[in-house]
Amino acid sequence: MKNVGEAPQEELATGERSTRNRVARSILDHGPSTVADLAARLGLTQAAVRRHLDALAQENVVEPREQRIYGARTRGRPAKVFALTDCGRDAFDQSYDKLAADALRWISERHGEGAVVEFARDRMAAQAAAYRKTIDAAPPEQRTEALAKALTADGYAATARSAPVGEQLCQHHCPVAHVAEQYPQLCEAETEIFSALLGTHVQRLATIAHGDGVCTTFIPRNAPQSSQTTDHASASTAGRNPA
């Protein structure tokens, strides 16, 4: 990772840049975070976190946002969270480049949109083959967590958490976000593969490529889970926020 939040030379000697990078990395790994969240994870005071966030915001590495609430809202104003900007994500190693977008553009122009969809599905199927054994070995109630761990190993910084009537699979980092912004077929194929691996209908709620702070997929509770399911139709609103 490049150093983010450039600091004056006298600050570097005190480890300011290193701590600032830890703050940015924590947001990358866990998604949009409040000051309190960051302070607890990093063992810093909230005042110190705010100081580092101010510096990162000035460098266009992070930006404040209103916290998105899924499900019933609670009383009171939503807490402010800090998310990485596109510039901030670019400070971390990414596995996409202009060549990938140019290749997909060439495929689309020469062979049509259907060829892009076919490529996206084949790519995700190959990636999912490495996940299948791990997910099949997990108890049904732990398969979303198993998928999250497999995705994390591939650089997606994924977590699984409980949600009303189901679970949410959250990917806090997307190695191909810029390409997926131009070609949402990549997100759609990914959602279809999640459905196939978990053996149940899933619903994509948000994507980094769409401008959200985290890719979020909803998995309903008490649905039959078997990674042998392969029906592409079982994924809902793949790669898009619901209207």
N, C-alpha and C positions, 0 to 999 in steps of 0.2 A: 504494500500500500504506500502511496505517496504521503508525504506529510501534509496534513490539512490544517487550516487555520494558521497561516504563517505568523510568526511572532518575532518581535525584536530580539537581537542577539542576547541581550541581558536576560530575557525570559527563558531562552533555551537552556541556559546553565542551571536553572532551577527546576527543570523538568516540565515547564508549562506546556510545551508542545506535545510531549508524551502524554500528559493527562488529557489534553484537548483531543488527541487522537483516540484515546480510550473512550471519551464521551461520544465521539462520532461513531466509533466501532460498536458501542453499546446500542446506539440507535439503529445501526445497520442490522445487528443480530436480533434485536427485539422489536423493531418497528417503532412507529411514532410513540414518544415517551414523554411523560410529565417530568418536571424538575424533581419531584419527590421520588419517582421511579428510578431516575438516574442516580440520585444521591444514594438510595438504598442499594442499588446494584454495585456501585463503584466505591462505596465507603467514603463518600465525600459529603461535605455540608451542602445544604441547598444553596447557600450564598456562593460557594465555590462553583457549583454547577451552573448557576445563572451567569457567573462571570465568563465561564468557558463558552456557554451557549451564545452570549452576546458577541464574543469574538468570532465564533464560527458563523454566526448570522452575518456579521460584517464581511466575512470572506465568501458569502453565498454558499456555504456548506450545509447549513440547516435553515429551516424556516418555521415559524410558529403556525399552528393550525388549530382549528376547533376540533376537539376530540369527536370522532364519529361514534355514534351509539347504535348498536344493533339490537333490535327488540324494543321492549318497553323502556321509555325514558324515565329517569328518576328526576326528582325535584332539584332545582338549582341549576346554575349555569354550568355547561360542560367544562371540564378542566382544559386548559391550554396544553397542547402537546407539541413537541418539536420533531420534525421529520427531515430526512435528508433531501436536499434539492438534487436535480440532475447533476449539477456540478459536484455535489458531495458524493454521489454514487460513483462518478467518474474518478474520484480520488482513490477508489479501491479497484483492485484488479478485476477486470471483466473479461468474459470469454466471447464477446462479440466484437465485430469491427465492421467497417464500411464494406469489406468484401462480402460478408454474409448478406447484407441488404442488397448489394448489387447482384449477387447470385440469384436471390429470390426474385428480384425484379426481372432478370433475364428469363427465369423459368416462367414467370407470369406472362411476359410479353410473347414468348415463343410458344408456350404450351397451354396458356390459360390459367385461370384461378384454380381450376380443379387440380392441376398439377402441384400447385403450392399446398393445397390441402393434403394431397397424397404424400408429399414430402414431409409435411409437419407430422402426419400420423405415423409414418414409417420411422421418423426420428424419435418420436416419443415411445413407440413400441420397443425400439431397440434399447432405449434408456430404461424402460420399465422392466425389461427382462431381468435386469440385475436386482430389481426390487422384489420380484414376485416370490422368490423362495423365502425371504425374510418375512414378508407379510403373511404368507400362507402358514408359516410356523407360529405366528402370534395368535393368542386367543382372540376371538371376535371383538371383544371389548377393547383390545389393545392394538388393533390393526391401523387405526388412524395415527397413533403414536409411532408405530413401526414405520409407516410411510413417511412421517415427519423426520425421523432419524435418517432414513435413506436419502431423503431430499437434502438434508443438512450436509451429509457426506459429499453431495455433489455441488455444494456451494449455495444452496437456497436458504440457509438459516431458517429452517422451518420449525414450527411448534404446533402442538395440538392442545386444544383447551375445550372445556365443557361450555356448552351454550344451551339456551332454552330448546328443549325437544331434540337435542342433537349435539354435535361437536363442530368446532371450526378448525380447519387446517389453515395455518397462517404461514406464508412465505415472506420473510422480511427482507429478502434480497432476491433479485432476479438477474442472473448472468446475461440474459439476452433481452433485457427490457427495452433498449432502444430499437432493436430489430422488431420486437413484438409490437411496439407502438405503430410501426408501419404495416406489419403483417399480423393481425390479431388471430390468424389461423393457427399460429403457434400456441397461443393461450387456449384456443378452442380444443386443439388436439390434446393438450396437457390435461384439460378438464375431463375429456373423454377417457383418457388413460386412468385418471384417478377413479372414475366411476367403475372402470373395468377391474382395476386392482382391488377395490374395496367391495365390489359386487353389489353396488347399490346406486340408486339415483343420487347425484350430488348437484349442488347449485353454486356457481361462482358468483360471489357477492361483490368483489372488488379486485382490481389488478393494478400493479405498479405501472404497467404499460399504459393504462387508462388515466394515470395521474394520481392514483391513490397511494397512500403511504405503505401499503402492504397488500399482497395478494391473499384474498380470503375465500375459502371454499367451505360451504356448509354441507355437513354429512348428517342426515337424519338419524335419530336414535331408534334402536330396535328394528332396524331394517336388516334383512338377510345379507351377510357379508361373505362373499367367496370371490377370490381373484380370478376365477375362471370365466366370469361374466365378460363379454366382449361387445355388447350391443352399444354402438355409438350413440344411440338415441337416449341413453340413460343419463347423459349429462345435460344439465339445464343452464341456459344463458351462459354458455361456455365462453370465457374470456371477456365477458362484458358485465357491467353493472346492471342490475335489473332496472327497468324503466320506472 
